[in-house]
Amino acid sequence: MGSLSYSRALSSYRDGTTAQYQLSGKVAEVNELNNLYLLSDDRSADEVLWGGLLSLSYKLSTHHELSSNFMYNRSGESVARYQMGPMPRDLAAGTFYETRVLQYTERKLRSAQLSGSHFLPNLAGMRVEWTSSLTNTAQDEPDLRFFSNDFTPIERNGAAQTFYSISPSNYSRPVHYYRNLDEEQWESKLTATLPFKQWRGLQANFKFGGLHSTKDRLFRERRFEFHQSSSARYNGDPFGFFSTSMVGIVDSTGGRYRFGNYIVDGSQLANNYDGDQTITAFFGMLDLPLLNKLRFIGGVRFETTDMNVASQDPQKPRGGLETEDFLPSINFVYELQSNMNVRAAYGKTLARPTFRELAPFASFDFVGDFIFVGNPNLKRTLVDNYDMRWEWFARPGEIYAVSGFYKRFENPIERAIVSNNNQGQFQNVAEAVVFGAEFEVRQRLDRVAPALRNFQIGGNLTLVHSQVDIPAKELATLRELDPQASGTRELQGQSPYLLNVDLSYDNITSGTTAGLYYNIFGERLSEISLGGTPNIYEQPRGTLDLTASQRVWSGLTIKASGKNLLDTSIRKVHHFKEVDYVSREHKLGRTYSLGLTYNIE
């Protein structure tokens, strides 16, 4: 079987806002936050994605089968961004800052997978399944361009004039980046299932197996700065700044050479790194009915991780992990009725930092934005998960469920901003706790009327409380400025509520599907500010998406979608003395896509 797909998505926003604020004194003595810059923000993006999938299967015999999957995806995204406004932090009143970004990013993913399934009746009916895969991902940014300047409108002799300047002491010079990332992953895993009868003759299974995964990443960056000469001053035309009349030798009158703007290689070794990761795991799991209606599913997984990130700059410390973890899992399922269960579970999981979070690589979205640098001292996060769930499968495709959960995080990773030096960093905090409840329903509408048999409604509501103990050093800084500051905060990115509602249509006969999806989340912590400035919170936002597909003829399907049809805004704010200071706000824009998928069978 094979498939081909193509899609194009256009998005943009106008009249956005990007700002930065800072607390400049003790809370009791300050009535407002100090504005560092306040910029209007316009951005447009054009993304094309195409790819293909080929699946082959071969049955060797009644008990043995081989399968293979080959996938290739490629995307290209062009982005243009323009921001302008006052920058009191660095520029005098009446002078305005403007900055531009032109970016093209190309991504490629290639994957080949071979798998097998083998039934071994002579070994007590054991079934062995294995998979081996090779995945290569690449990302190229062939010419990421940043161009910043300031200008001062004045009136002279009754005529309006504008003076332009590029001020390297306040912001970066015009710069071009050339970046490429290449990553290769080999992964093989094997699972064996051994069925047996327990003491009461009920069917049980014992599963065991292992996994071995290796991943290698290479990231390279070149940076070229354009230095301005007194012979070629910036006149407000960014394109003219790079013209032949402004770069290199701009005048040789009288045999004397005058040089214009010139290029300097500003590449930094610290922004080039190599990473490798090796994970080996073994597990054993038992699926055992204890009584006719009570089933135990549990086991343990043992994982070793060896992860290294090395900068090309020998002065930078190496980052990495070398850990061994036992990850137990215990589940009990009690069957109240044939279609109704109660579940209780405990499981230990982990989350590793990414190469990007460990690498001493500095990145930013625009000149003047927070500069995020990796932290080579990050630890992996361990999570204890406790869950209770009642579920009722009223009919095929229908469910009613109520769940409760409690999670304890050890060393969760946060993204924080050091407000006094404009730098962001990744950090571990000691512990976090998350608990809450979830309500879920999915129902076909033929209960209402037979004519609605192809319609289905669904939704889930999650209510959550999260809490992180603020590290002692950070809390001491906070209480120097505000003695009443709380010693806890929310877990970054965790909303107190999340609601999803959908209405879907699926007609198998005509090959028509459609879905309408609404989602809204509660206020959540977006950026943590170190240094006393209030944290940044993302405000609640509701989105409405519509998808549809139609089978045209055998193998060919047209797909269309519209996302964020309500054109809601993303809004991030500092809360200070009952005033919201907007850090970032813009319409997300509506995104429309049209795609074709062709399956070959």
Helices and strands as residue ranges (DSSP letters): E 2-22, G 27-29, E 34-61, E 64-86, E 96-120, G 121-123, E 126-156, E 159-165, E 175-197, E 203-227, H 238-241, E 249-251, G 253-255, E 258-259, E 262-265, G 269-271, E 273-289, E 294-311, E 319-337, E 340-351, H 355-358, E 362-363, E 371-373, E 381-392, E 399-410, E 413-418, E 423-428, E 431-444, G 445-447, G 450-452, E 455-469, H 472-481, E 488-489, E 497-507, E 512-521, E 524-530, E 536-538, E 541-553, E 556-563, E 569-576, E 579-587, E 591-600
